[in-house]
Amino acid sequence: MATIERFLFFYLIKDEPDRVRSVAPQHAAYWADLKLPGYIGGPFADRSGGSISFEVESRSEADRLVNKDPFMVADLLSESWLKEWHRG
């Protein structure tokens, strides 16, 4: 049986509101359509970025999913971090 790992993807958005508004629906649909176990995510209240938590089998799979995020593809993130999260 494969080990499932939890990851946290934390990101900050560039100050390009028109581009962000045009890509945001694709970003939201991308993550929702993946139907990942343990998925929870959304924007920060001030819309400066957001965070997504999800479960996959490996770091390489998590990297692959994050790199296909429409915000990443459109180069709309000023900063981002992908961290494995160990719950105690």
ZIJO-V967231 format. One record per helix or strand. SS is the DSSP state (@ for helix, = for strand). FROM is the first residue (numbers start at 0). TO is the last residue. If there is no record, write none. Layout:
ss->{SS & SS}
from->{FROM & FROM}
to->{TO & TO}
This chain:
ss->{= & @ & = & = & @ & @ & =}
from->{4 & 16 & 39 & 48 & 58 & 69 & 76}
to->{12 & 33 & 42 & 55 & 66 & 72 & 84}
